[in-house]
Amino acid sequence: MAWNSYNLDRVAQRLVLDYRDKDVLNESHKMRVTVAYGLERFWGEHLRLINKPKTRIAGEYWRDTWNAFVKLMKKAGINVPNEDVSRGKTADIEKMVTQLWDKDQFPIEHQRIALTVLTQLCDSLVWWTQRYKKPSKDTDES
């Protein structure tokens, strides 16, 4: 078996650079913590944030991270559920979460691999955040 990184670190770097000027990079640390609670909680966090004016961009960062993760997994041959729930219907959300939980729809082996990859993606996001985050205005950088 040959090693393939699937450019995970580059994906993380690109996400951080895309959101660097939007003042939401601290979300990277929250993502890393949330992944420990499972795929469905990580996926669902964007729903909580995206519909509120103050946290909309943070929600977009979570959503875009999830979508990038799904693309990475697809390259690895694992299809992670990713239903469109933009209409906000409860039935659509329940269907998506069921797909993430149901071992017949998303085999447990794939769930475990996906969690591992998402953890690594989040670790990379945190690393790049620490490199690219702009200093806060109230911090003296001497």
C-alpha positions in Angstrom: 0.0 0.0 0.0 1.4 3.4 -1.0 1.0 6.5 1.1 -1.1 9.3 -0.4 -1.5 12.5 1.6 -4.3 13.8 -0.6 -2.9 17.3 -0.1 -4.6 17.5 3.3 -2.2 20.1 4.5 -2.6 22.2 1.4 -6.4 22.1 1.7 -6.1 23.3 5.3 -3.7 26.1 4.3 -6.0 27.2 1.5 -9.0 27.4 3.9 -7.1 29.4 6.4 -5.9 31.8 3.7 -9.4 32.1 2.3 -10.7 33.1 5.7 -7.7 35.0 7.1 -9.2 38.5 6.5 -12.6 37.5 7.8 -11.8 37.4 11.5 -13.0 33.8 12.1 -9.7 31.8 12.3 -10.3 31.1 16.0 -13.0 28.7 14.7 -10.1 26.4 13.7 -9.5 25.7 17.4 -13.2 25.1 18.0 -13.3 22.7 15.0 -10.4 20.6 16.5 -12.3 20.3 19.7 -15.7 19.5 18.1 -14.4 16.7 15.9 -14.0 14.6 19.1 -17.8 14.6 19.5 -18.4 13.0 16.1 -19.0 13.7 12.4 -22.6 14.7 12.9 -21.8 17.4 15.5 -19.0 18.8 13.4 -21.2 18.8 10.3 -24.1 20.4 12.2 -22.1 23.3 13.7 -22.4 25.4 10.5 -26.2 25.3 10.9 -26.1 26.9 14.3 -23.7 29.7 13.0 -24.7 30.4 9.4 -28.1 31.8 10.0 -27.1 34.5 12.5 -25.7 37.8 11.2 -22.8 38.0 13.7 -21.6 34.4 13.0 -22.6 33.9 9.4 -19.0 34.0 8.1 -17.9 31.6 10.9 -20.7 29.3 9.7 -19.4 29.5 6.1 -15.9 28.6 7.3 -17.3 25.5 9.0 -19.4 24.6 6.0 -16.5 25.1 3.6 -14.2 23.0 5.8 -16.8 20.2 5.8 -17.2 20.4 2.0 -13.4 20.3 1.6 -13.2 17.3 3.9 -15.9 15.5 1.9 -13.9 16.1 -1.3 -10.7 14.7 0.3 -12.6 11.6 1.4 -14.0 11.1 -2.0 -10.5 11.1 -3.5 -9.7 8.4 -0.9 -12.6 6.3 -2.1 -14.9 7.1 0.8 -18.2 8.8 0.2 -19.1 10.9 3.2 -22.8 11.9 3.3 -23.3 15.5 2.4 -26.9 16.3 1.8 -28.1 19.8 0.9 -29.9 21.2 3.9 -29.8 24.8 2.8 -33.6 25.0 2.9 -33.5 24.5 6.7 -36.1 21.8 6.7 -35.9 19.5 9.8 -36.6 16.4 7.7 -33.5 17.2 5.5 -31.3 17.7 8.6 -32.6 14.5 10.2 -31.9 12.6 6.9 -28.3 13.9 6.8 -27.6 13.0 10.4 -29.1 9.6 10.0 -26.8 8.9 7.1 -23.8 9.8 9.2 -24.9 7.6 12.1 -26.3 4.6 10.2 -23.7 1.9 9.8 -25.7 0.4 6.9 -25.5 3.7 5.0 -22.1 4.8 6.1 -20.0 1.8 7.3 -18.4 2.0 10.7 -14.9 1.5 9.1 -15.5 4.5 6.9 -16.8 6.5 9.9 -13.6 5.8 11.8 -11.4 6.7 8.8 -13.4 9.8 8.2 -13.0 10.9 11.9 -9.3 10.3 11.7 -8.9 12.3 8.5 -11.1 15.1 9.9 -9.0 15.2 13.0 -5.9 15.6 10.9 -7.5 18.3 8.8 -8.4 20.2 11.9 -4.9 19.8 13.3 -3.6 21.3 10.1 -6.1 24.1 10.3 -4.9 25.0 13.8 -1.3 24.9 12.7 -1.9 27.2 9.7 -4.1 29.4 11.8 -1.2 29.9 14.2 1.1 30.8 11.3 -1.2 33.2 9.4 -3.5 34.7 12.0 -3.1 38.4 12.1 -2.0 39.9 15.4 -4.9 41.4 17.4 -4.9 45.2 17.5 -4.6 45.3 21.3 -1.6 43.0 21.4 1.9 44.5 21.5 4.0 42.5 19.1 7.5 43.5 20.3 
